[in-house]
């Protein structure tokens, strides 16, 4: 479960974590496992990922 461990490590290092909404994911179990860690900051459908990333890199938090 490398992805889930990675999410935890990113949060411990002060990073922001994002998961695709499992309902829009081809492999729903991957984002579901990340979300279950409790360390995911944002869960969004795949269509909203580009906009969220733009907000995050520009420093705007919602």
PDB file with one MODEL, atoms N, CA, C and O in Angstrom:
MODEL        1
ATOM      1  N   UNK A   1       0.824  -1.184   0.000  1.00  0.00           N
ATOM      2  CA  UNK A   1       0.000   0.000   0.000  1.00  0.00           C
ATOM      3  C   UNK A   1       0.867   1.246   0.000  1.00  0.00           C
ATOM      4  O   UNK A   1       0.751   2.097   0.882  1.00  0.00           O
ATOM      5  N   UNK A   2       1.733   1.345  -0.993  1.00  0.00           N
ATOM      6  CA  UNK A   2       2.680   2.451  -1.091  1.00  0.00           C
ATOM      7  C   UNK A   2       2.008   3.812  -1.207  1.00  0.00           C
ATOM      8  O   UNK A   2       2.492   4.793  -0.643  1.00  0.00           O
ATOM      9  N   UNK A   3       0.891   3.878  -1.936  1.00  0.00           N
ATOM     10  CA  UNK A   3       0.206   5.155  -2.107  1.00  0.00           C
ATOM     11  C   UNK A   3      -0.295   5.728  -0.801  1.00  0.00           C
ATOM     12  O   UNK A   3      -0.157   6.924  -0.547  1.00  0.00           O
ATOM     13  N   UNK A   4      -0.874   4.883   0.027  1.00  0.00           N
ATOM     14  CA  UNK A   4      -1.376   5.345   1.328  1.00  0.00           C
ATOM     15  C   UNK A   4      -0.233   5.784   2.225  1.00  0.00           C
ATOM     16  O   UNK A   4      -0.346   6.786   2.930  1.00  0.00           O
ATOM     17  N   UNK A   5       0.854   5.052   2.205  1.00  0.00           N
ATOM     18  CA  UNK A   5       2.026   5.452   3.001  1.00  0.00           C
ATOM     19  C   UNK A   5       2.582   6.777   2.497  1.00  0.00           C
ATOM     20  O   UNK A   5       3.011   7.623   3.282  1.00  0.00           O
ATOM     21  N   UNK A   6       2.569   6.945   1.182  1.00  0.00           N
ATOM     22  CA  UNK A   6       3.050   8.196   0.603  1.00  0.00           C
ATOM     23  C   UNK A   6       2.217   9.390   1.031  1.00  0.00           C
ATOM     24  O   UNK A   6       2.757  10.460   1.311  1.00  0.00           O
ATOM     25  N   UNK A   7       0.903   9.212   1.082  1.00  0.00           N
ATOM     26  CA  UNK A   7       0.000  10.284   1.533  1.00  0.00           C
ATOM     27  C   UNK A   7       0.364  10.712   2.950  1.00  0.00           C
ATOM     28  O   UNK A   7       0.448  11.905   3.244  1.00  0.00           O
ATOM     29  N   UNK A   8       0.577   9.744   3.817  1.00  0.00           N
ATOM     30  CA  UNK A   8       0.924  10.036   5.215  1.00  0.00           C
ATOM     31  C   UNK A   8       2.246  10.790   5.277  1.00  0.00           C
ATOM     32  O   UNK A   8       2.366  11.761   6.023  1.00  0.00           O
ATOM     33  N   UNK A   9       3.230  10.360   4.511  1.00  0.00           N
ATOM     34  CA  UNK A   9       4.541  11.015   4.531  1.00  0.00           C
ATOM     35  C   UNK A   9       4.468  12.439   3.989  1.00  0.00           C
ATOM     36  O   UNK A   9       5.129  13.335   4.515  1.00  0.00           O
ATOM     37  N   UNK A  10       3.680  12.655   2.953  1.00  0.00           N
ATOM     38  CA  UNK A  10       3.513  14.010   2.407  1.00  0.00           C
ATOM     39  C   UNK A  10       2.922  14.932   3.470  1.00  0.00           C
ATOM     40  O   UNK A  10       3.391  16.057   3.641  1.00  0.00           O
ATOM     41  N   UNK A  11       1.895  14.463   4.185  1.00  0.00           N
ATOM     42  CA  UNK A  11       1.287  15.282   5.239  1.00  0.00           C
ATOM     43  C   UNK A  11       2.263  15.551   6.372  1.00  0.00           C
ATOM     44  O   UNK A  11       2.325  16.669   6.881  1.00  0.00           O
ATOM     45  N   UNK A  12       3.030  14.535   6.776  1.00  0.00           N
ATOM     46  CA  UNK A  12       4.018  14.722   7.843  1.00  0.00           C
ATOM     47  C   UNK A  12       5.053  15.774   7.461  1.00  0.00           C
ATOM     48  O   UNK A  12       5.585  16.473   8.323  1.00  0.00           O
ATOM     49  N   UNK A  13       5.332  15.881   6.167  1.00  0.00           N
ATOM     50  CA  UNK A  13       6.311  16.852   5.684  1.00  0.00           C
ATOM     51  C   UNK A  13       5.685  18.222   5.439  1.00  0.00           C
ATOM     52  O   UNK A  13       6.369  19.142   4.990  1.00  0.00           O
ATOM     53  N   UNK A  14       4.379  18.368   5.732  1.00  0.00           N
ATOM     54  CA  UNK A  14       3.721  19.662   5.577  1.00  0.00           C
ATOM     55  C   UNK A  14       3.091  19.893   4.218  1.00  0.00           C
ATOM     56  O   UNK A  14       2.690  21.015   3.906  1.00  0.00           O
ATOM     57  N   UNK A  15       2.997  18.857   3.408  1.00  0.00           N
ATOM     58  CA  UNK A  15       2.438  18.996   2.072  1.00  0.00           C
ATOM     59  C   UNK A  15       0.924  18.957   2.039  1.00  0.00           C
ATOM     60  O   UNK A  15       0.266  18.648   3.032  1.00  0.00           O
ATOM     61  N   UNK A  16       0.394  19.274   0.884  1.00  0.00           N
ATOM     62  CA  UNK A  16      -1.041  19.235   0.628  1.00  0.00           C
ATOM     63  C   UNK A  16      -1.326  17.975  -0.184  1.00  0.00           C
ATOM     64  O   UNK A  16      -0.605  17.663  -1.132  1.00  0.00           O
ATOM     65  N   UNK A  17      -2.377  17.257   0.192  1.00  0.00           N
ATOM     66  CA  UNK A  17      -2.694  16.011  -0.497  1.00  0.00           C
ATOM     67  C   UNK A  17      -4.051  16.100  -1.185  1.00  0.00           C
ATOM     68  O   UNK A  17      -4.991  16.716  -0.684  1.00  0.00           O
ATOM     69  N   UNK A  18      -4.118  15.461  -2.350  1.00  0.00           N
ATOM     70  CA  UNK A  18      -5.314  15.493  -3.181  1.00  0.00           C
ATOM     71  C   UNK A  18      -5.627  14.074  -3.630  1.00  0.00           C
ATOM     72  O   UNK A  18      -4.726  13.320  -3.999  1.00  0.00           O
ATOM     73  N   UNK A  19      -6.894  13.716  -3.597  1.00  0.00           N
ATOM     74  CA  UNK A  19      -7.335  12.426  -4.129  1.00  0.00           C
ATOM     75  C   UNK A  19      -8.494  12.660  -5.085  1.00  0.00           C
ATOM     76  O   UNK A  19      -9.336  13.531  -4.871  1.00  0.00           O
ATOM     77  N   UNK A  20      -8.513  11.867  -6.134  1.00  0.00           N
ATOM     78  CA  UNK A  20      -9.650  11.899  -7.048  1.00  0.00           C
ATOM     79  C   UNK A  20     -10.854  11.282  -6.353  1.00  0.00           C
ATOM     80  O   UNK A  20     -10.719  10.298  -5.626  1.00  0.00           O
ATOM     81  N   UNK A  21     -12.007  11.847  -6.571  1.00  0.00           N
ATOM     82  CA  UNK A  21     -13.239  11.270  -6.037  1.00  0.00           C
ATOM     83  C   UNK A  21     -13.368   9.845  -6.577  1.00  0.00           C
ATOM     84  O   UNK A  21     -13.340   9.645  -7.792  1.00  0.00           O
ATOM     85  N   UNK A  22     -13.509   8.863  -5.703  1.00  0.00           N
ATOM     86  CA  UNK A  22     -13.597   7.474  -6.166  1.00  0.00           C
ATOM     87  C   UNK A  22     -14.712   7.241  -7.185  1.00  0.00           C
ATOM     88  O   UNK A  22     -14.619   6.329  -8.007  1.00  0.00           O
ATOM     89  N   UNK A  23     -15.756   8.052  -7.135  1.00  0.00           N
ATOM     90  CA  UNK A  23     -16.866   7.880  -8.081  1.00  0.00           C
ATOM     91  C   UNK A  23     -16.481   8.226  -9.511  1.00  0.00           C
ATOM     92  O   UNK A  23     -17.144   7.779 -10.447  1.00  0.00           O
ATOM     93  N   UNK A  24     -15.423   9.013  -9.703  1.00  0.00           N
ATOM     94  CA  UNK A  24     -14.993   9.353 -11.060  1.00  0.00           C
ATOM     95  C   UNK A  24     -13.724   8.611 -11.463  1.00  0.00           C
ATOM     96  O   UNK A  24     -13.239   8.775 -12.582  1.00  0.00           O
ATOM     97  N   UNK A  25     -13.193   7.811 -10.573  1.00  0.00           N
ATOM     98  CA  UNK A  25     -11.933   7.106 -10.836  1.00  0.00           C
ATOM     99  C   UNK A  25     -12.168   5.781 -11.555  1.00  0.00           C
ATOM    100  O   UNK A  25     -13.149   5.085 -11.293  1.00  0.00           O
ATOM    101  N   UNK A  26     -11.267   5.445 -12.453  1.00  0.00           N
ATOM    102  CA  UNK A  26     -11.319   4.141 -13.115  1.00  0.00           C
ATOM    103  C   UNK A  26     -11.010   3.049 -12.098  1.00  0.00           C
ATOM    104  O   UNK A  26     -11.690   2.025 -12.047  1.00  0.00           O
ATOM    105  N   UNK A  27      -9.986   3.275 -11.296  1.00  0.00           N
ATOM    106  CA  UNK A  27      -9.617   2.339 -10.226  1.00  0.00           C
ATOM    107  C   UNK A  27     -10.027   2.961  -8.901  1.00  0.00           C
ATOM    108  O   UNK A  27      -9.201   3.567  -8.219  1.00  0.00           O
ATOM    109  N   UNK A  28     -11.288   2.819  -8.533  1.00  0.00           N
ATOM    110  CA  UNK A  28     -11.857   3.508  -7.370  1.00  0.00           C
ATOM    111  C   UNK A  28     -11.168   3.152  -6.064  1.00  0.00           C
ATOM    112  O   UNK A  28     -11.152   3.968  -5.143  1.00  0.00           O
ATOM    113  N   UNK A  29     -10.598   1.961  -5.957  1.00  0.00           N
ATOM    114  CA  UNK A  29      -9.997   1.541  -4.688  1.00  0.00           C
ATOM    115  C   UNK A  29      -8.758   2.360  -4.339  1.00  0.00           C
ATOM    116  O   UNK A  29      -8.459   2.553  -3.161  1.00  0.00           O
ATOM    117  N   UNK A  30      -8.036   2.841  -5.344  1.00  0.00           N
ATOM    118  CA  UNK A  30      -6.817   3.605  -5.059  1.00  0.00           C
ATOM    119  C   UNK A  30      -7.125   4.908  -4.320  1.00  0.00           C
ATOM    120  O   UNK A  30      -6.565   5.135  -3.248  1.00  0.00           O
ATOM    121  N   UNK A  31      -7.992   5.770  -4.851  1.00  0.00           N
ATOM    122  CA  UNK A  31      -8.295   6.980  -4.086  1.00  0.00           C
ATOM    123  C   UNK A  31      -9.048   6.674  -2.793  1.00  0.00           C
ATOM    124  O   UNK A  31      -8.883   7.381  -1.798  1.00  0.00           O
ATOM    125  N   UNK A  32      -9.867   5.633  -2.800  1.00  0.00           N
ATOM    126  CA  UNK A  32     -10.601   5.252  -1.586  1.00  0.00           C
ATOM    127  C   UNK A  32      -9.632   4.916  -0.457  1.00  0.00           C
ATOM    128  O   UNK A  32      -9.842   5.324   0.686  1.00  0.00           O
ATOM    129  N   UNK A  33      -8.572   4.174  -0.773  1.00  0.00           N
ATOM    130  CA  UNK A  33      -7.573   3.830   0.246  1.00  0.00           C
ATOM    131  C   UNK A  33      -6.837   5.067   0.739  1.00  0.00           C
ATOM    132  O   UNK A  33      -6.545   5.181   1.930  1.00  0.00           O
ATOM    133  N   UNK A  34      -6.535   5.989  -0.162  1.00  0.00           N
ATOM    134  CA  UNK A  34      -5.880   7.232   0.251  1.00  0.00           C
ATOM    135  C   UNK A  34      -6.779   8.023   1.196  1.00  0.00           C
ATOM    136  O   UNK A  34      -6.316   8.528   2.219  1.00  0.00           O
ATOM    137  N   UNK A  35      -8.042   8.130   0.862  1.00  0.00           N
ATOM    138  CA  UNK A  35      -8.997   8.873   1.686  1.00  0.00           C
ATOM    139  C   UNK A  35      -9.124   8.244   3.067  1.00  0.00           C
ATOM    140  O   UNK A  35      -9.224   8.953   4.068  1.00  0.00           O
ATOM    141  N   UNK A  36      -9.121   6.928   3.123  1.00  0.00           N
ATOM    142  CA  UNK A  36      -9.259   6.221   4.398  1.00  0.00           C
ATOM    143  C   UNK A  36      -8.111   6.498   5.362  1.00  0.00           C
ATOM    144  O   UNK A  36      -8.251   6.256   6.561  1.00  0.00           O
ATOM    145  N   UNK A  37      -6.974   7.002   4.867  1.00  0.00           N
ATOM    146  CA  UNK A  37      -5.865   7.327   5.769  1.00  0.00           C
ATOM    147  C   UNK A  37      -6.220   8.492   6.682  1.00  0.00           C
ATOM    148  O   UNK A  37      -5.653   8.629   7.766  1.00  0.00           O
ATOM    149  N   UNK A  38      -7.163   9.337   6.245  1.00  0.00           N
ATOM    150  CA  UNK A  38      -7.508  10.524   7.015  1.00  0.00           C
ATOM    151  C   UNK A  38      -6.567  11.691   6.759  1.00  0.00           C
ATOM    152  O   UNK A  38      -6.665  12.721   7.425  1.00  0.00           O
ATOM    153  N   UNK A  39      -5.660  11.542   5.807  1.00  0.00           N
ATOM    154  CA  UNK A  39      -4.669  12.578   5.531  1.00  0.00           C
ATOM    155  C   UNK A  39      -4.883  13.296   4.201  1.00  0.00           C
ATOM    156  O   UNK A  39      -4.000  14.029   3.756  1.00  0.00           O
ATOM    157  N   UNK A  40      -6.016  13.107   3.568  1.00  0.00           N
ATOM    158  CA  UNK A  40      -6.279  13.754   2.282  1.00  0.00           C
ATOM    159  C   UNK A  40      -6.971  15.092   2.526  1.00  0.00           C
ATOM    160  O   UNK A  40      -7.994  15.161   3.206  1.00  0.00           O
ATOM    161  N   UNK A  41      -6.399  16.146   1.964  1.00  0.00           N
ATOM    162  CA  UNK A  41      -6.950  17.495   2.139  1.00  0.00           C
ATOM    163  C   UNK A  41      -8.118  17.780   1.200  1.00  0.00           C
ATOM    164  O   UNK A  41      -9.084  18.434   1.593  1.00  0.00           O
ATOM    165  N   UNK A  42      -8.035  17.300  -0.023  1.00  0.00           N
ATOM    166  CA  UNK A  42      -9.052  17.579  -1.031  1.00  0.00           C
ATOM    167  C   UNK A  42      -9.443  16.286  -1.733  1.00  0.00           C
ATOM    168  O   UNK A  42      -8.588  15.471  -2.078  1.00  0.00           O
ATOM    169  N   UNK A  43     -10.742  16.108  -1.940  1.00  0.00           N
ATOM    170  CA  UNK A  43     -11.276  15.003  -2.738  1.00  0.00           C
ATOM    171  C   UNK A  43     -12.165  15.637  -3.793  1.00  0.00           C
ATOM    172  O   UNK A  43     -13.197  16.226  -3.470  1.00  0.00           O
ATOM    173  N   UNK A  44     -11.768  15.519  -5.053  1.00  0.00           N
ATOM    174  CA  UNK A  44     -12.517  16.158  -6.131  1.00  0.00           C
ATOM    175  C   UNK A  44     -12.656  15.217  -7.323  1.00  0.00           C
ATOM    176  O   UNK A  44     -11.822  14.334  -7.519  1.00  0.00           O
ATOM    177  N   UNK A  45     -13.714  15.405  -8.125  1.00  0.00           N
ATOM    178  CA  UNK A  45     -13.847  14.626  -9.360  1.00  0.00           C
ATOM    179  C   UNK A  45     -12.708  14.965 -10.321  1.00  0.00           C
ATOM    180  O   UNK A  45     -12.135  16.053 -10.256  1.00  0.00           O
ATOM    181  N   UNK A  46     -12.390  14.041 -11.201  1.00  0.00           N
ATOM    182  CA  UNK A  46     -11.249  14.249 -12.101  1.00  0.00           C
ATOM    183  C   UNK A  46     -11.380  15.519 -12.932  1.00  0.00           C
ATOM    184  O   UNK A  46     -10.372  16.139 -13.269  1.00  0.00           O
ATOM    185  N   UNK A  47     -12.603  15.914 -13.268  1.00  0.00           N
ATOM    186  CA  UNK A  47     -12.799  17.129 -14.064  1.00  0.00           C
ATOM    187  C   UNK A  47     -12.374  18.382 -13.311  1.00  0.00           C
ATOM    188  O   UNK A  47     -12.049  19.391 -13.938  1.00  0.00           O
ATOM    189  N   UNK A  48     -12.369  18.342 -11.993  1.00  0.00           N
ATOM    190  CA  UNK A  48     -12.020  19.512 -11.191  1.00  0.00           C
ATOM    191  C   UNK A  48     -10.552  19.540 -10.763  1.00  0.00           C
ATOM    192  O   UNK A  48     -10.101  20.524 -10.176  1.00  0.00           O
ATOM    193  N   UNK A  49      -9.812  18.485 -11.045  1.00  0.00           N
ATOM    194  CA  UNK A  49      -8.409  18.437 -10.618  1.00  0.00           C
ATOM    195  C   UNK A  49      -7.565  19.567 -11.203  1.00  0.00           C
ATOM    196  O   UNK A  49      -6.827  20.201 -10.448  1.00  0.00           O
ATOM    197  N   UNK A  50      -7.631  19.857 -12.513  1.00  0.00           N
ATOM    198  CA  UNK A  50      -6.793  20.947 -13.035  1.00  0.00           C
ATOM    199  C   UNK A  50      -7.040  22.284 -12.341  1.00  0.00           C
ATOM    200  O   UNK A  50      -6.091  22.990 -12.000  1.00  0.00           O
ATOM    201  N   UNK A  51      -8.307  22.635 -12.131  1.00  0.00           N
ATOM    202  CA  UNK A  51      -8.624  23.896 -11.460  1.00  0.00           C
ATOM    203  C   UNK A  51      -8.117  23.937 -10.035  1.00  0.00           C
ATOM    204  O   UNK A  51      -7.615  24.963  -9.578  1.00  0.00           O
ATOM    205  N   UNK A  52      -8.246  22.823  -9.331  1.00  0.00           N
ATOM    206  CA  UNK A  52      -7.743  22.760  -7.956  1.00  0.00           C
ATOM    207  C   UNK A  52      -6.234  22.930  -7.934  1.00  0.00           C
ATOM    208  O   UNK A  52      -5.702  23.669  -7.105  1.00  0.00           O
ATOM    209  N   UNK A  53      -5.540  22.251  -8.840  1.00  0.00           N
ATOM    210  CA  UNK A  53      -4.081  22.374  -8.876  1.00  0.00           C
ATOM    211  C   UNK A  53      -3.658  23.808  -9.168  1.00  0.00           C
ATOM    212  O   UNK A  53      -2.693  24.303  -8.584  1.00  0.00           O
ATOM    213  N   UNK A  54      -4.373  24.477 -10.067  1.00  0.00           N
ATOM    214  CA  UNK A  54      -4.058  25.882 -10.340  1.00  0.00           C
ATOM    215  C   UNK A  54      -4.246  26.740  -9.101  1.00  0.00           C
ATOM    216  O   UNK A  54      -3.418  27.607  -8.821  1.00  0.00           O
ATOM    217  N   UNK A  55      -5.320  26.514  -8.355  1.00  0.00           N
ATOM    218  CA  UNK A  55      -5.542  27.263  -7.114  1.00  0.00           C
ATOM    219  C   UNK A  55      -4.432  26.990  -6.107  1.00  0.00           C
ATOM    220  O   UNK A  55      -3.934  27.908  -5.456  1.00  0.00           O
ATOM    221  N   UNK A  56      -4.050  25.730  -5.985  1.00  0.00           N
ATOM    222  CA  UNK A  56      -3.035  25.373  -4.992  1.00  0.00           C
ATOM    223  C   UNK A  56      -1.678  25.982  -5.313  1.00  0.00           C
ATOM    224  O   UNK A  56      -0.994  26.470  -4.414  1.00  0.00           O
ATOM    225  N   UNK A  57      -1.283  25.961  -6.572  1.00  0.00           N
ATOM    226  CA  UNK A  57       0.032  26.513  -6.907  1.00  0.00           C
ATOM    227  C   UNK A  57       0.040  28.030  -6.876  1.00  0.00           C
ATOM    228  O   UNK A  57       1.103  28.639  -6.760  1.00  0.00           O
ATOM    229  N   UNK A  58      -1.148  28.660  -6.979  1.00  0.00           N
ATOM    230  CA  UNK A  58      -1.199  30.120  -6.891  1.00  0.00           C
ATOM    231  C   UNK A  58      -1.396  30.596  -5.457  1.00  0.00           C
ATOM    232  O   UNK A  58      -1.399  31.798  -5.193  1.00  0.00           O
ATOM    233  N   UNK A  59      -1.561  29.649  -4.525  1.00  0.00           N
ATOM    234  CA  UNK A  59      -1.663  30.000  -3.117  1.00  0.00           C
ATOM    235  C   UNK A  59      -3.068  30.257  -2.620  1.00  0.00           C
ATOM    236  O   UNK A  59      -3.240  30.651  -1.466  1.00  0.00           O
ATOM    237  N   UNK A  60      -4.083  30.050  -3.449  1.00  0.00           N
ATOM    238  CA  UNK A  60      -5.469  30.274  -3.044  1.00  0.00           C
ATOM    239  C   UNK A  60      -5.999  29.001  -2.401  1.00  0.00           C
ATOM    240  O   UNK A  60      -5.977  27.941  -3.027  1.00  0.00           O
ATOM    241  N   UNK A  61      -6.481  29.090  -1.143  1.00  0.00           N
ATOM    242  CA  UNK A  61      -7.070  27.934  -0.450  1.00  0.00           C
ATOM    243  C   UNK A  61      -8.576  28.126  -0.377  1.00  0.00           C
ATOM    244  O   UNK A  61      -9.063  29.231  -0.140  1.00  0.00           O
ATOM    245  N   UNK A  62      -9.307  27.035  -0.584  1.00  0.00           N
ATOM    246  CA  UNK A  62     -10.771  27.138  -0.487  1.00  0.00           C
ATOM    247  C   UNK A  62     -11.293  26.234   0.600  1.00  0.00           C
ATOM    248  O   UNK A  62     -12.501  26.182   0.833  1.00  0.00           O
TER     249      UNK A  62
ENDMDL
END
